[in-house]
Amino acid sequence: MKHRLYFTTAAFPNMITMCNLIAGFFSILMSTQDKFEYAVWLIFLALVLDSLDGHVARIFGNETDFGRELDSLADAVSFVVAPCLFVMNVFFRNTSIVFLLVVVFFLCAGIFRLARYNVNPTSGGCFEGLPTPAAALSLMMTMLAFHKNHWDERSFSLVSVVFLMTALGFLMVSEIPYPKVSAIKFRAWRILFFLQVALFLLTFIYWNIESAIAAVFLSFLVLAPFYCISFIRSGLSASPDDETREN
């Protein structure tokens, strides 16, 4: 066969992508068994693996269309399906038509975001719309922080999750630019980096690690688009060659 990818150096990034998929699958299993903390940290692991496979592909110089398609399919499980099932299992007793519609909206928005990325990749170091990994971790880590701080027992928790899922869904299908941090020169986003480090430390000291990570992701949702606009205007983004395989 002409394009055999299975026993070449292309196998290394593809194996990492498969590990991303496996982490998403086991996260779903943990959610169905009410082991929600494990489910969230497995998606965090999937995020790390999703970031790593593109870097490994560039190291070996073998970015391929097959790898990009495989990455999108793995992301669909880890960052779209797994968060939806996680939410459904957490709020199983409070399920309503409105709540189901919100979950379905998030599901469709995530798949739409991945499909759009396949035909319209990043430009100038910025994504078009919120990437699915950021959406998934913003949702799941916030819910885990609620649980750790015993906020999930209050009436506002369900309303907050519905609002957050709706906002994340709109951000994913929107054209709001979000930076691909690894493709941006550090001097362009160092202020955002130091702000988030300070936020992380303060939240960690006052509450816990889950709240700190959730705070970082939520602040990223708000602040990152402004930085992305400044990247485009100042021309500080990296070359398009560094913008593949992560969506």
N, C-alpha and C positions, 0 to 999 in steps of 0.2 A: 504493500500500500504506500501511497505517495506521502501522505502527511501523518505518519505514525508518531504520536505524542506520548505514548505510555511508558516507553523505556528510554527516554532521553532526559536531558537536564530539565526539560519542561515538566517532568514528573514532580520535581521538588516543590515548586509553587502550587501545583495542582493538589499535591498531598496535603499541603497546609490548608488549601481551600476545603478539602474534604474533612479535615479536622474541624474547621469552622462549621460545616454542615453537621458533623457528629455532635459538636457542642450544642448546637441548636436543637437537635433531636433529643438529647438527654435533658435539656432544659424543659422541653415539652413533657417528658416523662416525669420530671421532678414536680412540675406544676400539677399534673394529674394525681400525684400522691401527696399533695399539700406541703411539699418541701420547697416553699417559695424562696427561701434564702439561697438554696443551692441553685434554683432555676435562674435567679438574677445573676449570680456570679458566673454561671456557665455562659450566659449571654455576654457578660463582660469579657470572658475568655474568648468568645467568638469574635468580639470587636478587635481584640489584640491580634488574633490570627488573620482577620480580614485586612488589617493594616499591614501585616507582615508579608502576606503572599505577593503583593505587588512589588515590595522592595526586593524580595528574593528573585522574582521574575526579572527585574531590572539588573540585578547583580549578574545573573546568568545570561542576560541579553536575549531572552526568549519570550517576550510578551506575545501572546497569540490570541486570535479570535476565540479559539476553543477555551482558553483560560478565562477570558472575560465573560463568556457565556456561562461557564461553570461557576464562576464567582457570583454572578447574578442569581443563579438558581440556589446556591447555598445561602446567599443573603435573604432570599425570599422566605426560607425556612427559619433562619436564625433571628432575623430582624423584623419580620412581618407576621408570620404565622405564630411563632413562639410567644411574642408579646400579647397577641390577641387571645390565645388560649390561656396565658398567664392571668390576664385580667378577668376572663370568664370564670376561671376557677376560684380566684380570690373573692369575687362578688357573686358567686353562684346563687346564693339565697336572695340577692337583691336584683336579680335579672328582670328587666322589663323590656317592652318593645323599644322604648327610646334608647335604653342602654345598648340593646342589641344593634340598633341602627348605627350608633356611634362606633361600636366595635367593627361592624362591617365597613363603615366609612374609612376607618383607619386601615383596615385590611386592603381595601381597594386602592386607597391613596398610596400605600407602600408599594404595591405591585405596579401601579402606574408610574411611580417614581423610578423604579428599577428599569422598567421598559423604556421610559424616556431617556434614561442615561445611556442605554445601549445604542440608541440612534443619535443621541446628542450629548457626547461626553463633556467633560469640563472644558472651560475656556478661560485662559488667562489666570489659571490657578484657582478658579472658583467653580463651585457646583451651582447648577440651576435648581433651586429648591433645597430643602433640608435633606441631607443624606439619611437613609434608613437606619444605619447603625446609631447615629446620634438621636434619632427619634425613639428608637427602641430603648436605649439606655436611659434617656431622659424620663420616659414613662415608667420603666420597671424599677429604676433606682429610686425614683421619687416615691413609688408605692412601698418599696422596702423601707425607706426612711420613715414613712408614715407608720409602718408596722413597728419598727424599732423604737420609735418615740411614743407608741401607743396612741397615735392620732387616728388610726384606722377605726377606732371605736367611736369616734365622734361623727355627727351627722354630716359635716362638711366634707368628709373624705371621699364619698361617692361622687358628690357634685364636683369636687376638685379634679377627680380622675376623668370624669366626663368632659369637663372643660379642657383639660390638658390633652386628652386624646383628640378632641375636635380641633384644637389649635395645631397640634402636631400634624394631623392629616392635611390641614390647609397649607401648612408650611412645606410639606413634602410635594404637593402638587403645584405650589406657587412658583413664580419665577424669581423669588427673592434670592440673591446670591449668598452662598455660604462658602467660606474659604476652605480649601484643602490645605491644612496647616503644613503638611510635609512638603508642599510645593511652593511655600512662601518663604522668602528670606526672613531670618529671625528678627532682623532689625525692623521689619515692617509690623510684626505682631508681638514684639516683646512687651509692650505696655499691657496688652490683653493677657499675655502669659503671666506677668507679675501680679496683675489684679486677681487672676483666677487662683494663683498660688496663695495669695493672701486670704482670699475667700475660703479656700479649702482648709487652710490652717485654722482660721477662726471658727469655722463651722465644726471642724473635727474636735477642737478643744472644748467647744461649748456643748456639742451633741455627740456625734459618732462618725465613723468612716463613711457609712452609707449616706448620711445627711450631707457630708462634705462633698462626696462625688455627685450627688443629685444637685447640689447648689452650683457646682462647676458646670454641669451640663445645662442647667436652666439658664445660667448667666450667659453661656455660649449662644443659646437660642436668641437672646435679645441683642447681645453686643456684636456678635460675629458679622452680621450683614453690613454694619457700618464700617468695619475694618476691611471687609471685602471690597466695598466701594472705593475705599482709599487705596487699596492695592491696585485696582484697575486704573485709577487716575494717576498714580505715581509710577506705574510700570515696574513694581517691585516683585511681580510674580515670577515664578520659575518657568522654564520652557515647557511646551506642551508634552514633551517626551516623558515628563515626570507625572503625568496626570491620568494614568491608565489604571484599570483594574479595581479601583476603589469607588464604591457607590453607595 
